[in-house]
């Protein structure tokens, strides 16, 4: 029983990190209805950036989120302006292939530069805390994961307020509802799309910088997070920011509870089995409104 | 494509490995084998992806089902590959139909993710199911064959003619697939698929059961993938999850289809002929140099796909080749008034 409770608690903490990974996709896919199969590659770039800043300049990954977030915002805007704007109006499959091409390009450019070796961030604030534990009601909380989950939650809430409570967020939502009507009231849709891509890339890169404390860094690390993020966004209901958070928590819990009872290889299988089941009976997702 | 071009292509494909074989090299026969297998997979994917317009990112599951079925039949029951092949195709089609029917409720990106989800579930099953050898997989022993004819009949080639034998086996399966797909393209079935892609509601309005025809389309795709899986298994002499369930078994054929021309019969063939040798040429030119094994070929693939998607999403075959290659009329200056 304690084992199960422990697994659920661990899963919830991972869930907050997954929420930050997935919410960039919620904006690009859910709000803007554009597909991005290179989402995990943006995460990988964030992880490599955090590793590079830590190994090269001794900057802690938790501090690196500021320069990385800014840089990847610029990169996301660039990707939209240079590539995605061209394919936006066409068949949906052109978006799929444009971003799959981008996936291959980014992933292998990093392979060419850094090889496929696994890298770890050796010295960081969270690594130094790795022994620290809190105990509550017989459940153990590792301090690094707890701190990372707390940081992810804070960033997530900031994003939620940005989208739901500011004029900018309303403009973003208006663009996704009706591009032409938004234009009539003085919103420039192209600009909103570019900012959405910038935000999506920045958020997932920041998530990557947090994740380097727990995962190895290598060029192919992105795909597993891409598919997970797609499952989370679809489960959460499109474009629902809070739905994404709840779905990410569900996914984190499914993963960690699966690992208690089954071989670790099945960790993701049950996440996707639940995606299939829920997709068939509730196509709008767990928390979406149709 | 004109009859003449078809005849030239067929003769070239048949004669291609002969001078190489006489020189005593086998490398380029293997390159040809990989081109053919990917062209065949592309032809298969074109049915669900190009004609029926459903984004299937998980057909490699059926590549695996085919490879495992034939390997099991051979290892456990001693059934030869050509007899195992129809059985493998049948199993893949049944599995595909059962899995796909519920998925056809989903549309667009949801369907695409669902196909990925099935692949994600298939991988740990393959890695832990002891009956099919778990993560070790199955090894296919080479049984000594009395003659080349016996090798061909059992799809087991070895020695210096191994690459050549598998090249021609792949060519035969590829030609069969191409002929069948040409039939499907012009049949009522093919028109139904495209009607669903172009406007599902309108297709349903004229009485096409879209769910049934999507299942049929994906089952054809699965059949082609399973057949190619059997061929690959007997070439590789082993079947294990990380090999036959690898993502490249869908991404390379899909990329080939898009580069050549999605929804066109010859699109995947042209795409495979262009894309697949790039990886092979790269690995020979880079050799053991500093950039060897650094994914340079995949960077080139990525670049090609991005450029095609951005500038010519309908593929290379859709370019106005006829206009470019027709003899230019001499420019006549406008008569002076």
Interface residues (C-beta under 8 A of the other chain):
Chain A: X29 X35 X83 X86 X87 X90 X91 X92 X93 X94 X95 X96 X97 X98 X100 X101 X102 X103 X104 X105 X106 X107 X108 X109 X111 X112 X115 X116 X219 X223 X227 X230 X231 X234 X263 X265 X266 X268 X269 X271 X272 X273 X275 X276 X279 X280 X283
Chain B: X49 X55 X102 X103 X105 X106 X108 X109 X110 X112 X113 X114 X116 X117 X118 X120 X121 X123 X124 X125 X127 X128 X247 X251 X255 X258 X262 X291 X294 X295 X296 X298 X299 X301 X302 X303 X304 X305 X306 X307 X308 X309 X310 X311 X313
